[in-house]
Amino acid sequence: MMRQYELVERVKRYNPSTDEALLNRAYVYAMMAHGNQKRASGDLFFGHPLEVAAILTDLKLDDATIAAAVLHDTVEDTQATLEEITKSFGPQIGALVDGLTKIKRLDLVSRRAAQGENFRKLLLAVADDVRVLLVKLADRLHNMRTLQFMPPDKRHRIAEETLDIYAPLAGRMGIQEIREELEDLSFHTLDPEAYEAISRHLNEVTAKSEKLVEEIEQTLTAKLKAQGINAEVSGRQKRPYSIWRKMERKSVSFEQLSDIFGFRVIVDTVDECYRALGVVHTSWPMIPGRYKDYISTPKQNDYRSLHTTVIGPSRQRVELQIRTVAMEEVAEYGIAAHALYKEGVNDNSRLAVESRAYQWLRRTIDLLAEGDNPEEFLEHTKLELFHDQVFCFTPKARLIALPRGATPIDFAYAVHTDVGNTAVGCKINGRMSPLLTELQNGDEVEIVRAEGQTPPAAWESLVVTGKARASIRRATRAAVRQQYTGLGTQILERAFERANRAYSHEKLKGALPRLARGSTEDVLAAVGRGEMFSGDVVRAVYPDYKEDRRAGLADQSAAIERPGGSSETVTDGIPIRGLNDDLPVHFAPNGGAVPGDRIVGILTPGEGVTIYPIQSASLADFDNEPDRWIDVRWDLEAEPQRYPARIKLQSINEPGSLAQITQVIADHEGNIDNVTMKRRTQDFTDVTIDLGVWDLKHLNAIIAELRAKRTVSRVDRVTG
């Protein structure tokens, strides 16, 4: 276990003016608080917070963070209180320990929904101070290093969660060393055989390639020095999980990988970065498509570097990263490298950091306020954690960073939610393009908008960013609610009219307490969804009203006419157009309905109105539910459209019979949606056809001609 003086010495290496007294007090306080507590390994528990603090000294963090790391388990696991911590060590350390304690109290190894909620709380806890996240990542890293002492089932869950959330989160914060170690430790636990196999291969390749790596380092150093560039060149073997992920992504074997090693070229200035790149490209042929400039367009975690791949000595593919010393520090330590987390920062540095490295985390936390449920939030955030980036531009040259595979729809929502919701088209590099085009690095994207547009629900499955999915889902829900509100308004207006009572939103608002709803919109949507019956609303507004069920049903006239009964002309029913109507309308699943049919609407909770022909036998199922019957009528003033119908035929079983049937439908401009066939006997086949027709006259014309065909023995319309 680390001694008191060893911790102080580790901090003094990078911060000679460290507050030794503070660190000593934190050490002694935590040691006394934890006492003889033991970990699963049998070691003293106090060794764990010390190791967490040691990891953070590698990131060269400030005294407050180191002290908070030493104290981070005291409030949760000992008799210590937050008030004591704050009084003894100050409000800054108290706030850090408080944030870590809130995270500690969460069972992060849990079911998906609970995991999503816990992840939300994790990000909320770091919203005010990202140092909470840095301590949490160090805590997770040490727990992963000692994972072998946990039960097997718990080991697997912790490793899976680490690979899903913590490793990519470390990557998003730019802390590559911690990210890579978390990935390898998780990989070793989740698939030990694959880990061992790749590690064995890597060791063999390293032994064989040791001289080649030295040769490339020496050759490149000499070439740069000849051009007056003093550079530090170092070769680096890729990590097992990185190799495994590349093998999986490209579906190749280990032997087929040609870029096991990467080389870093560290220079003094940005100018020397580009000069070094020129030396590399004039010395060896570059591989097209493998050059990336993250200096002019940094990643969202502030990573800056030039990337290129060349065919180097011995025809070996060589990956190169060229950067300055300052860029190297950010590449290794990420957000922890910024002066904000060192001693003596000023407000300007805080603003500079928050404008770049903290941007993604801020945006993700903003999503918490937009109403996603925990599972959706976790899904959306993981989408962004795992994707590489492409960089695109608005017509005004604003840089938009997106996950690889993103479309103009994702781009539109990245610009602003309103832009995404009203998007109807796009121009990519000045040319009209489909909204589902995959964007490439450097594309200039202009979104074409139309006010009043609502994003189609299908977009949700086509976009790749969490923000786009969340926004589309919210817009879809809002549109559906608006539909149900409109339907509920029409239902209530007719219900009050049948009751000979006046209807107004003001009267409805006065009845809200009796209806247990918070707003008139809630009532209207509930009626539209079928969760609240119109008669109950009438009685809530007019308590003295007594509904005559029989009279109410008679008033609905043809809308509830039973087969064989009398009918009256429907004049005031809710207008129904079809599937493109602004009401949540569906047609009977077994046969549909077409203009010319007498129709009735059946309200289904959560689904809207289902339209049945009045002769449909399925209506008998709703005889005992009169509140679900809705007065409807056709509204054919909109653009012509086809409506669903179903016919059933018996055809002679001979070659060409199906072709004759489909030809009749085609000649009449009917549209076949589905065909099912079942052999009835050796000579006859039952054929069921779902088709789209303009109206009842159109359908009857098709049926009449089919009956005239020699190969068809019988044709009937199916009405359920």
VMD Tcl script that draws the C-alpha trace (Angstrom):
set ca {
  {0.00 0.00 0.00}
  {1.24 3.50 -0.85}
  {2.79 5.45 2.01}
  {1.81 8.98 2.98}
  {5.07 10.51 1.77}
  {4.88 8.58 -1.53}
  {1.57 10.21 -2.45}
  {2.96 13.66 -1.65}
  {6.09 12.96 -3.70}
  {4.03 11.88 -6.73}
  {2.17 15.21 -6.68}
  {5.31 17.27 -6.09}
  {6.89 15.88 -9.27}
  {4.53 17.98 -11.39}
  {3.43 20.56 -8.80}
  {6.31 21.65 -6.54}
  {4.03 24.13 -4.74}
  {1.52 21.48 -3.70}
  {-0.28 21.89 -0.38}
  {1.43 19.05 1.50}
  {-0.57 19.69 4.66}
  {-3.86 19.24 2.78}
  {-2.76 15.94 1.26}
  {-1.43 14.68 4.59}
  {-4.67 15.57 6.38}
  {-6.74 13.81 3.70}
  {-4.51 10.72 3.93}
  {-4.78 10.49 7.72}
  {-8.53 11.25 7.78}
  {-9.34 8.55 5.20}
  {-7.04 5.98 6.83}
  {-8.67 6.52 10.23}
  {-12.19 6.47 8.73}
  {-11.71 3.21 6.81}
  {-9.86 1.51 9.65}
  {-9.65 -2.25 9.11}
  {-12.20 -2.47 6.28}
  {-11.23 -5.09 3.67}
  {-11.86 -5.42 -0.07}
  {-12.90 -8.63 -1.86}
  {-9.19 -9.35 -2.44}
  {-8.53 -9.33 1.31}
  {-6.44 -6.16 1.11}
  {-7.15 -3.17 3.32}
  {-9.87 -1.03 1.74}
  {-7.84 2.14 2.28}
  {-5.45 0.97 -0.44}
  {-8.17 1.51 -3.07}
  {-8.64 5.31 -2.70}
  {-4.85 5.68 -2.62}
  {-4.52 3.84 -5.93}
  {-7.28 6.02 -7.40}
  {-5.34 9.09 -6.28}
  {-2.15 7.63 -7.81}
  {-3.89 7.24 -11.20}
  {-4.94 10.89 -11.03}
  {-1.38 12.00 -10.28}
  {-0.45 10.49 -13.66}
  {-2.95 12.98 -15.12}
  {-1.22 15.74 -13.11}
  {-4.41 16.94 -11.46}
  {-4.75 19.62 -8.80}
  {-4.54 19.13 -5.03}
  {-8.33 19.33 -4.53}
  {-8.94 16.47 -6.95}
  {-6.22 14.30 -5.39}
  {-7.62 14.93 -1.90}
  {-11.17 14.19 -3.09}
  {-9.94 10.90 -4.59}
  {-8.43 9.89 -1.23}
  {-11.70 10.79 0.53}
  {-14.19 9.65 -2.14}
  {-15.44 6.53 -0.30}
  {-15.52 7.90 3.24}
  {-19.06 9.32 3.32}
  {-20.60 6.21 1.77}
  {-18.56 3.46 3.45}
  {-17.62 4.90 6.86}
  {-19.11 6.96 9.69}
  {-17.77 10.19 8.16}
  {-20.30 12.83 7.09}
  {-20.29 15.33 4.27}
  {-20.53 18.14 6.79}
  {-17.29 16.95 8.43}
  {-15.53 16.73 5.06}
  {-16.65 20.23 4.06}
  {-15.68 21.70 7.43}
  {-12.26 20.02 7.46}
  {-11.27 20.35 3.81}
  {-13.32 23.23 2.41}
  {-16.42 23.56 0.17}
  {-14.58 22.69 -3.08}
  {-13.43 19.27 -1.87}
  {-16.76 18.79 -0.11}
  {-18.62 19.36 -3.39}
  {-16.37 16.87 -5.21}
  {-16.87 14.20 -2.54}
  {-20.62 14.87 -2.55}
  {-20.82 14.34 -6.32}
  {-18.82 11.11 -6.04}
  {-20.97 9.90 -3.13}
  {-24.16 10.38 -5.16}
  {-22.67 8.27 -7.94}
  {-21.39 5.69 -5.45}
  {-24.91 5.21 -4.08}
  {-26.12 4.10 -7.49}
  {-26.09 0.43 -8.43}
  {-24.54 0.92 -11.86}
  {-24.39 -2.81 -12.51}
  {-28.11 -3.30 -12.99}
  {-30.98 -3.71 -15.37}
  {-31.02 -1.60 -18.52}
  {-33.66 0.89 -17.37}
  {-31.95 1.41 -14.01}
  {-28.58 1.64 -15.75}
  {-29.94 4.35 -18.02}
  {-31.26 6.36 -15.06}
  {-27.96 5.95 -13.24}
  {-26.05 7.16 -16.29}
  {-28.24 10.26 -16.37}
  {-27.42 10.91 -12.71}
  {-23.73 10.33 -13.39}
  {-23.69 13.04 -16.06}
  {-25.77 15.39 -13.94}
  {-23.29 14.92 -11.10}
  {-20.42 16.03 -13.34}
  {-22.32 18.92 -14.94}
  {-20.85 21.49 -12.54}
  {-17.36 20.04 -12.24}
  {-15.89 17.51 -14.66}
  {-13.30 16.53 -12.04}
  {-16.01 14.31 -10.54}
  {-15.94 12.32 -13.78}
  {-12.14 12.13 -13.77}
  {-12.16 10.65 -10.26}
  {-14.94 8.24 -11.26}
  {-12.96 7.05 -14.29}
  {-9.88 6.48 -12.12}
  {-12.06 4.63 -9.60}
  {-13.44 2.40 -12.34}
  {-9.93 1.77 -13.72}
  {-8.61 0.51 -10.38}
  {-11.73 -1.63 -9.88}
  {-11.12 -3.17 -13.31}
  {-7.48 -3.87 -12.40}
  {-8.68 -5.89 -9.40}
  {-11.76 -7.40 -11.07}
  {-10.45 -10.97 -10.74}
  {-11.47 -11.00 -7.07}
  {-15.17 -10.47 -7.88}
  {-17.68 -13.33 -8.49}
  {-17.74 -14.45 -12.18}
  {-21.26 -13.17 -12.96}
  {-20.52 -9.77 -11.46}
  {-17.18 -9.61 -13.28}
  {-18.97 -10.03 -16.61}
  {-21.57 -7.33 -15.87}
  {-18.99 -4.82 -14.68}
  {-16.75 -5.46 -17.71}
  {-19.67 -5.13 -20.11}
  {-20.75 -1.84 -18.57}
  {-17.18 -0.55 -18.63}
  {-16.86 -1.35 -22.33}
  {-20.30 0.12 -23.09}
  {-20.08 3.35 -21.11}
  {-16.90 4.20 -19.22}
  {-14.27 3.42 -21.85}
  {-16.00 5.42 -24.62}
  {-16.75 8.19 -22.13}
  {-13.03 8.40 -21.31}
  {-12.36 8.57 -25.04}
  {-14.85 11.40 -25.46}
  {-13.04 13.28 -22.72}
  {-9.81 12.67 -24.64}
  {-8.15 10.50 -21.95}
  {-6.85 7.86 -24.35}
  {-4.56 5.97 -21.94}
  {-7.42 5.28 -19.52}
  {-9.79 4.47 -22.39}
  {-7.41 1.91 -23.90}
  {-6.66 0.23 -20.59}
  {-10.36 0.02 -19.70}
  {-11.05 -1.54 -23.12}
  {-8.28 -4.13 -22.76}
  {-9.26 -5.08 -19.21}
  {-12.91 -5.46 -20.24}
  {-11.95 -7.43 -23.35}
  {-9.79 -9.77 -21.23}
  {-12.77 -10.49 -18.96}
  {-15.47 -10.80 -21.65}
  {-13.49 -12.89 -24.16}
  {-10.31 -14.23 -22.51}
  {-9.54 -16.68 -25.33}
  {-9.60 -13.99 -28.02}
  {-7.56 -11.67 -25.80}
  {-4.89 -14.30 -25.20}
  {-4.74 -15.26 -28.88}
  {-4.28 -11.66 -30.05}
  {-1.76 -10.91 -27.30}
  {0.25 -13.98 -28.30}
  {0.24 -12.89 -31.95}
  {1.23 -9.34 -30.98}
  {4.19 -10.61 -28.93}
  {5.36 -12.72 -31.88}
  {5.06 -9.79 -34.30}
  {6.86 -7.48 -31.87}
  {9.79 -9.87 -31.56}
  {10.09 -10.17 -35.36}
  {9.59 -6.45 -36.07}
  {11.82 -4.94 -33.40}
  {14.59 -4.07 -35.87}
  {12.11 -2.75 -38.44}
  {10.57 -0.40 -35.87}
  {14.00 0.90 -34.93}
  {14.86 1.33 -38.62}
  {11.72 3.41 -39.28}
  {12.34 5.55 -36.18}
  {15.95 6.23 -37.15}
  {15.22 6.81 -40.86}
  {12.37 9.22 -40.19}
  {14.31 11.10 -37.50}
  {17.25 11.54 -39.89}
  {15.05 12.75 -42.76}
  {13.37 15.33 -40.53}
  {16.65 16.50 -39.04}
  {18.04 17.01 -42.55}
  {15.22 19.51 -43.09}
  {15.96 21.32 -39.85}
  {13.13 19.73 -37.87}
  {13.99 18.38 -34.44}
  {11.46 15.63 -33.80}
  {10.90 12.80 -31.34}
  {9.82 9.71 -33.29}
  {8.50 6.68 -31.43}
  {6.89 3.45 -32.58}
  {3.96 2.05 -30.68}
  {2.25 -1.32 -30.86}
  {-1.55 -1.27 -31.03}
  {-3.54 -2.65 -28.10}
  {-5.32 -6.05 -28.19}
  {-8.86 -4.61 -28.12}
  {-8.04 -2.10 -30.87}
  {-6.76 -4.99 -33.03}
  {-9.84 -7.10 -32.26}
  {-12.24 -4.29 -33.10}
  {-10.50 -3.70 -36.43}
  {-10.62 -7.42 -37.25}
  {-14.34 -7.45 -36.47}
  {-15.07 -4.25 -38.40}
  {-13.16 -5.24 -41.53}
  {-13.82 -9.02 -41.28}
  {-10.14 -9.86 -41.64}
  {-7.78 -12.20 -39.81}
  {-4.84 -11.07 -37.71}
  {-2.42 -12.08 -40.46}
  {-4.20 -9.80 -42.94}
  {-3.61 -6.70 -40.80}
  {-0.68 -4.67 -42.07}
  {-0.73 -1.77 -39.63}
  {0.00 -3.32 -36.24}
  {2.37 -0.49 -35.37}
  {1.77 3.24 -35.26}
  {4.39 5.98 -35.07}
  {4.20 9.35 -33.39}
  {6.20 12.33 -34.52}
  {6.39 15.04 -31.84}
  {7.65 18.47 -32.97}
  {7.73 21.95 -31.46}
  {5.36 24.04 -33.60}
  {2.30 23.74 -35.81}
  {4.39 24.90 -38.77}
  {6.78 21.99 -38.19}
  {3.81 19.58 -38.18}
  {3.00 20.45 -41.78}
  {6.66 20.56 -42.79}
  {7.16 17.09 -41.29}
  {4.13 15.88 -43.22}
  {5.70 17.19 -46.42}
  {8.91 15.30 -45.66}
  {6.97 12.07 -45.06}
  {4.89 12.36 -48.24}
  {7.89 13.19 -50.43}
  {9.89 10.29 -48.98}
  {7.30 7.51 -49.16}
  {4.08 7.04 -51.17}
  {0.96 7.83 -49.15}
  {-2.15 5.66 -49.16}
  {-5.09 7.66 -50.60}
  {-7.94 8.36 -48.24}
  {-5.85 7.85 -45.11}
  {-4.85 11.48 -44.54}
  {-6.75 13.42 -41.87}
  {-6.09 16.92 -40.60}
  {-7.30 17.25 -37.01}
  {-5.22 20.39 -36.48}
  {-7.33 22.64 -38.69}
  {-10.51 20.80 -37.61}
  {-9.97 19.42 -34.06}
  {-12.14 16.67 -32.65}
  {-14.75 17.61 -30.08}
  {-12.51 16.44 -27.26}
  {-9.82 18.94 -28.37}
  {-7.68 16.25 -29.99}
  {-5.38 17.80 -32.61}
  {-2.99 15.92 -34.87}
  {-2.13 15.06 -38.47}
  {-2.80 11.46 -39.47}
  {-1.40 9.75 -42.54}
  {-0.47 6.25 -43.72}
  {2.44 5.59 -46.09}
  {4.25 2.62 -47.62}
  {7.49 2.86 -45.68}
  {10.73 0.84 -45.55}
  {10.48 -2.84 -46.52}
  {7.10 -2.06 -48.16}
  {5.59 -1.89 -44.70}
  {2.42 0.16 -44.12}
  {3.26 2.82 -41.57}
  {0.63 4.84 -39.70}
  {1.90 8.23 -38.56}
  {0.53 10.82 -36.13}
  {2.27 14.19 -36.27}
  {1.66 16.70 -33.48}
  {3.25 19.25 -31.17}
  {4.24 18.66 -27.55}
  {1.14 20.56 -26.36}
  {-1.08 18.50 -28.67}
  {0.53 15.31 -27.35}
  {-0.37 16.26 -23.78}
  {-4.02 16.82 -24.75}
  {-4.02 13.58 -26.79}
  {-2.85 11.59 -23.77}
  {-4.62 13.36 -20.91}
  {-7.59 14.92 -22.71}
  {-9.65 17.35 -20.70}
  {-7.38 16.74 -17.69}
  {-4.53 18.43 -19.57}
  {-6.23 21.84 -19.51}
  {-5.12 24.53 -17.11}
  {-8.64 24.55 -15.65}
  {-7.70 21.49 -13.59}
  {-4.32 22.81 -12.50}
  {-3.58 25.35 -9.82}
  {-4.16 29.11 -10.30}
  {-6.50 29.17 -13.30}
  {-8.30 32.27 -14.52}
  {-11.79 32.78 -15.92}
  {-10.56 33.03 -19.53}
  {-9.11 29.53 -19.46}
  {-12.36 28.21 -18.02}
  {-14.31 29.72 -20.92}
  {-11.80 28.35 -23.45}
  {-12.09 24.84 -22.07}
  {-15.88 24.85 -21.89}
  {-16.13 26.06 -25.48}
  {-14.35 22.96 -26.86}
  {-13.44 19.93 -24.76}
  {-16.49 20.23 -22.51}
  {-18.88 20.93 -25.40}
  {-20.05 17.36 -26.04}
  {-20.64 16.68 -22.35}
  {-22.61 19.91 -22.00}
  {-24.74 19.05 -25.04}
  {-25.38 15.55 -23.73}
  {-26.42 16.91 -20.35}
  {-28.77 19.34 -22.14}
  {-30.59 16.31 -23.58}
  {-31.55 15.35 -20.02}
  {-33.89 18.31 -19.87}
  {-35.71 17.27 -23.04}
  {-37.77 14.50 -21.54}
  {-36.31 11.21 -22.80}
  {-36.87 8.20 -20.61}
  {-33.74 6.61 -19.10}
  {-33.49 3.75 -21.61}
  {-33.79 6.10 -24.59}
  {-31.22 8.46 -23.12}
  {-28.72 5.64 -22.61}
  {-29.33 4.37 -26.14}
  {-28.89 7.82 -27.70}
  {-25.74 8.60 -25.74}
  {-24.14 5.25 -26.57}
  {-24.83 5.92 -30.24}
  {-22.64 9.02 -30.07}
  {-20.02 7.46 -27.80}
  {-19.16 4.68 -30.22}
  {-18.96 6.47 -33.57}
  {-15.99 8.02 -35.31}
  {-16.59 11.52 -36.60}
  {-17.03 13.33 -39.89}
  {-16.79 17.10 -40.17}
  {-19.26 19.03 -42.32}
  {-20.00 22.72 -42.82}
  {-23.03 24.98 -43.07}
  {-23.19 27.47 -45.97}
  {-21.88 30.07 -43.49}
  {-18.83 27.87 -42.77}
  {-19.95 26.74 -39.31}
  {-18.28 23.42 -38.49}
  {-20.62 20.56 -37.52}
  {-19.07 17.36 -36.12}
  {-21.19 14.23 -36.60}
  {-20.80 10.47 -36.12}
  {-19.64 8.55 -39.18}
  {-22.66 7.36 -41.17}
  {-24.63 10.51 -40.36}
  {-27.12 11.92 -42.87}
  {-28.34 15.46 -43.64}
  {-31.18 14.76 -41.19}
  {-28.61 14.33 -38.40}
  {-26.88 17.47 -39.67}
  {-30.13 19.46 -39.54}
  {-30.82 18.46 -35.93}
  {-27.20 19.22 -34.98}
  {-27.72 22.78 -36.28}
  {-31.00 23.24 -34.38}
  {-34.00 21.13 -33.44}
  {-36.36 23.42 -35.39}
  {-34.19 23.03 -38.51}
  {-34.47 19.25 -38.25}
  {-38.22 19.27 -37.61}
  {-38.90 21.41 -40.68}
  {-36.37 19.79 -43.05}
  {-37.78 18.63 -46.42}
  {-34.64 18.45 -48.56}
  {-30.96 19.34 -48.75}
  {-28.13 20.49 -50.94}
  {-24.75 18.81 -50.53}
  {-21.91 20.81 -52.03}
  {-24.47 22.86 -53.97}
  {-26.36 19.92 -55.50}
  {-29.80 18.67 -54.48}
  {-29.40 15.32 -52.73}
  {-31.60 12.84 -50.82}
  {-31.92 13.44 -47.10}
  {-30.61 9.91 -46.49}
  {-27.25 10.54 -48.21}
  {-24.29 9.51 -46.03}
  {-22.19 12.59 -45.34}
  {-18.46 12.68 -45.98}
  {-15.69 14.77 -44.44}
  {-15.70 18.32 -45.79}
  {-19.26 18.28 -47.20}
  {-21.09 21.61 -47.22}
  {-24.73 20.97 -46.35}
  {-27.66 23.34 -46.84}
  {-31.00 22.25 -45.40}
  {-34.19 23.08 -47.32}
  {-37.02 23.82 -44.89}
  {-40.82 24.10 -45.00}
  {-42.70 25.67 -42.12}
  {-45.38 23.46 -40.66}
  {-43.54 20.29 -41.63}
  {-43.47 17.42 -39.13}
  {-40.66 14.84 -39.26}
  {-41.86 11.37 -40.38}
  {-41.70 8.78 -37.60}
  {-39.66 6.52 -39.94}
  {-36.75 8.96 -39.67}
  {-36.08 7.74 -36.15}
  {-34.70 4.42 -37.43}
  {-32.62 6.12 -40.15}
  {-30.60 8.66 -38.17}
  {-27.48 7.87 -36.15}
  {-27.20 10.70 -33.61}
  {-28.88 10.62 -30.24}
  {-30.08 14.21 -30.54}
  {-31.82 13.52 -33.87}
  {-33.52 10.38 -32.55}
  {-34.68 12.10 -29.39}
  {-35.99 15.12 -31.30}
  {-37.84 13.01 -33.89}
  {-39.38 10.89 -31.16}
  {-40.58 13.98 -29.30}
  {-41.94 15.59 -32.47}
  {-43.76 12.37 -33.37}
  {-45.27 12.13 -29.92}
  {-46.35 15.76 -30.09}
  {-47.91 15.22 -33.52}
  {-49.77 12.11 -32.33}
  {-50.99 13.98 -29.27}
  {-52.18 16.81 -31.52}
  {-54.04 14.29 -33.68}
  {-55.76 12.78 -30.66}
  {-56.55 16.24 -29.32}
  {-58.20 17.15 -32.63}
  {-60.14 13.90 -32.70}
  {-61.19 14.35 -29.06}
  {-62.44 17.87 -29.84}
  {-64.66 16.60 -32.64}
  {-65.98 13.72 -30.54}
  {-66.87 16.03 -27.65}
  {-68.50 18.64 -29.87}
  {-70.85 15.99 -31.26}
  {-71.42 14.45 -27.84}
  {-72.48 17.80 -26.38}
  {-74.62 18.45 -29.45}
  {-76.46 15.14 -28.99}
  {-76.96 16.02 -25.33}
  {-78.36 19.45 -26.31}
  {-75.78 21.12 -24.10}
  {-73.39 23.97 -24.91}
  {-69.72 23.10 -25.25}
  {-66.75 25.41 -24.74}
  {-63.17 25.11 -23.54}
  {-64.00 27.39 -20.63}
  {-66.74 25.05 -19.41}
  {-64.43 22.06 -19.89}
  {-61.68 23.81 -17.93}
  {-64.02 24.21 -14.97}
  {-64.64 20.45 -14.90}
  {-60.94 19.47 -14.82}
  {-60.91 18.60 -11.08}
  {-63.81 16.14 -11.60}
  {-62.01 14.59 -14.59}
  {-58.64 14.33 -12.74}
  {-56.77 15.97 -15.60}
  {-54.38 18.91 -15.51}
  {-55.48 20.69 -18.69}
  {-58.17 20.72 -21.34}
  {-55.59 19.32 -23.81}
  {-55.13 16.31 -21.53}
  {-58.89 15.70 -21.55}
  {-59.21 16.07 -25.33}
  {-56.25 13.75 -25.96}
  {-57.65 11.17 -23.52}
  {-61.02 11.22 -25.30}
  {-59.29 10.93 -28.67}
  {-57.26 7.96 -27.49}
  {-60.35 6.27 -26.07}
  {-59.10 6.48 -22.49}
  {-62.04 8.68 -21.44}
  {-65.61 8.44 -22.75}
  {-67.42 11.47 -24.09}
  {-70.46 10.83 -21.88}
  {-68.28 11.06 -18.76}
  {-67.03 14.47 -19.90}
  {-70.58 15.72 -20.54}
  {-71.61 14.61 -17.03}
  {-68.50 16.25 -15.52}
  {-69.40 19.59 -17.16}
  {-73.15 19.21 -16.48}
  {-73.58 17.11 -13.32}
  {-77.39 17.17 -13.72}
  {-77.15 15.54 -17.20}
  {-78.54 12.00 -17.47}
  {-77.61 10.20 -20.66}
  {-80.21 8.06 -22.45}
  {-78.05 5.34 -23.94}
  {-80.68 4.21 -26.46}
  {-81.42 7.74 -27.58}
  {-77.71 8.40 -27.91}
  {-77.25 5.38 -30.09}
  {-80.26 6.27 -32.24}
  {-78.83 9.77 -32.75}
  {-75.72 8.26 -34.25}
  {-77.93 6.97 -37.06}
  {-76.09 5.19 -39.81}
  {-72.87 5.24 -37.89}
  {-74.14 2.32 -35.77}
  {-76.62 0.78 -38.17}
  {-76.63 -2.99 -37.89}
  {-76.97 -5.27 -40.93}
  {-80.60 -5.44 -42.05}
  {-81.65 -2.38 -40.07}
  {-83.01 0.96 -41.27}
  {-80.65 3.82 -41.98}
  {-80.59 7.59 -42.29}
  {-78.21 9.79 -44.21}
  {-75.14 10.70 -42.21}
  {-74.66 14.44 -42.42}
  {-72.68 15.48 -39.39}
  {-70.22 12.67 -38.75}
  {-66.50 13.25 -38.32}
  {-65.02 13.49 -41.85}
  {-62.78 10.57 -42.83}
  {-60.46 10.78 -45.82}
  {-58.01 7.93 -45.51}
  {-54.55 7.06 -44.29}
  {-53.25 10.54 -45.11}
  {-55.85 12.29 -42.96}
  {-54.78 14.33 -39.97}
  {-56.74 12.02 -37.66}
  {-55.29 8.73 -36.34}
  {-57.35 6.60 -38.72}
  {-57.01 2.90 -39.51}
  {-59.14 0.66 -41.69}
  {-60.66 -2.67 -40.74}
  {-57.86 -5.27 -40.71}
  {-59.98 -7.89 -42.50}
  {-61.25 -6.19 -45.63}
  {-60.91 -2.43 -45.13}
  {-63.53 0.09 -46.28}
  {-63.96 2.20 -49.42}
  {-65.93 5.36 -50.31}
  {-69.51 4.33 -51.10}
  {-69.64 1.98 -48.11}
  {-71.77 3.02 -45.17}
  {-69.14 3.21 -42.43}
  {-68.79 3.32 -38.66}
  {-65.79 4.26 -36.53}
  {-64.67 2.24 -33.55}
  {-62.43 4.07 -31.07}
  {-59.50 1.94 -29.85}
  {-57.56 3.27 -26.84}
  {-54.10 4.40 -27.87}
  {-54.63 3.62 -31.56}
  {-57.29 6.00 -32.83}
  {-60.35 5.23 -34.96}
  {-60.77 2.04 -36.98}
  {-63.20 2.34 -39.91}
  {-65.51 -0.61 -40.69}
  {-68.12 -1.06 -43.44}
  {-71.53 -1.06 -41.81}
  {-72.09 -4.67 -42.99}
  {-68.93 -5.96 -41.28}
  {-69.63 -8.91 -39.02}
  {-66.74 -7.77 -36.78}
  {-68.91 -4.92 -35.45}
  {-70.83 -7.46 -33.38}
  {-67.78 -7.62 -31.10}
  {-68.46 -4.02 -30.02}
  {-72.21 -4.27 -29.33}
  {-71.65 -3.98 -25.58}
  {-69.29 -1.00 -25.85}
  {-71.45 1.86 -27.18}
  {-68.99 4.53 -25.99}
  {-66.50 3.33 -28.59}
  {-68.84 3.94 -31.55}
  {-67.99 7.14 -33.46}
  {-70.17 8.91 -36.00}
  {-68.11 9.22 -39.21}
  {-68.61 10.07 -42.88}
  {-66.47 10.14 -46.01}
  {-64.78 13.39 -46.99}
  {-63.73 13.09 -50.65}
  {-62.73 16.70 -51.25}
  {-59.06 15.88 -50.70}
  {-56.69 14.52 -53.36}
  {-57.90 11.15 -54.76}
  {-56.35 8.14 -53.08}
  {-56.79 4.38 -53.01}
  {-58.54 2.66 -50.13}
  {-58.03 -0.88 -48.84}
  {-60.36 -3.70 -49.88}
  {-60.13 -7.49 -49.89}
  {-61.62 -10.02 -52.28}
  {-61.65 -13.80 -52.17}
  {-61.80 -15.95 -55.30}
  {-62.04 -19.60 -56.24}
  {-60.02 -20.16 -59.40}
  {-59.59 -23.20 -61.61}
  {-56.20 -24.74 -61.04}
  {-54.65 -24.41 -64.49}
  {-51.63 -22.57 -65.97}
  {-52.21 -18.85 -66.49}
  {-55.22 -18.50 -64.20}
  {-53.46 -16.18 -61.71}
  {-52.10 -14.12 -64.61}
  {-55.65 -13.57 -65.92}
  {-56.84 -12.47 -62.47}
  {-54.02 -9.99 -61.95}
  {-54.43 -8.69 -65.52}
  {-58.07 -7.79 -64.84}
  {-57.05 -5.83 -61.75}
  {-54.25 -4.11 -63.66}
  {-56.56 -3.19 -66.56}
  {-58.86 -1.47 -64.07}
  {-55.90 0.37 -62.45}
  {-56.33 -1.44 -59.16}
  {-53.25 -1.85 -56.99}
  {-52.46 -5.29 -55.54}
  {-50.96 -5.09 -52.03}
  {-50.89 -8.76 -51.11}
  {-51.87 -12.17 -52.54}
  {-52.27 -15.44 -50.65}
  {-53.14 -18.77 -52.26}
  {-54.30 -22.03 -50.74}
  {-55.03 -25.25 -52.66}
  {-58.65 -26.10 -51.96}
  {-58.88 -29.33 -53.97}
  {-56.90 -30.74 -56.85}
  {-58.95 -28.61 -59.27}
  {-59.56 -25.40 -57.33}
  {-57.43 -22.83 -55.48}
  {-58.60 -20.21 -52.98}
  {-57.02 -16.83 -53.74}
  {-57.26 -13.88 -51.30}
  {-56.21 -10.49 -52.68}
  {-55.71 -7.25 -50.75}
  {-55.96 -4.35 -53.18}
  {-56.35 -0.60 -53.29}
  {-59.30 0.94 -55.15}
  {-60.71 4.43 -55.60}
  {-64.24 3.70 -54.37}
  {-67.06 1.13 -54.24}
  {-67.88 1.59 -57.93}
  {-64.28 0.86 -58.88}
  {-64.24 -2.26 -56.67}
  {-67.53 -3.58 -58.08}
  {-66.26 -3.14 -61.65}
  {-63.24 -5.31 -60.87}
  {-65.39 -7.96 -59.17}
  {-67.84 -8.02 -62.11}
  {-65.12 -8.61 -64.71}
  {-63.46 -11.28 -62.58}
  {-66.76 -13.15 -62.34}
  {-66.94 -13.14 -66.11}
  {-63.64 -15.00 -66.46}
  {-63.83 -18.71 -67.29}
  {-61.00 -19.51 -64.87}
  {-62.83 -17.92 -61.91}
  {-65.70 -19.88 -60.39}
  {-66.57 -17.45 -57.61}
  {-65.66 -13.94 -56.35}
  {-66.74 -12.35 -53.05}
  {-65.76 -9.23 -51.21}
  {-64.45 -9.80 -47.67}
  {-65.79 -7.34 -45.10}
  {-64.61 -9.01 -41.91}
}
mol new
graphics top color blue
foreach p $ca { graphics top sphere $p radius 0.5 }
foreach p [lrange $ca 0 end-1] q [lrange $ca 1 end] { graphics top cylinder $p $q radius 0.2 }
display resetview
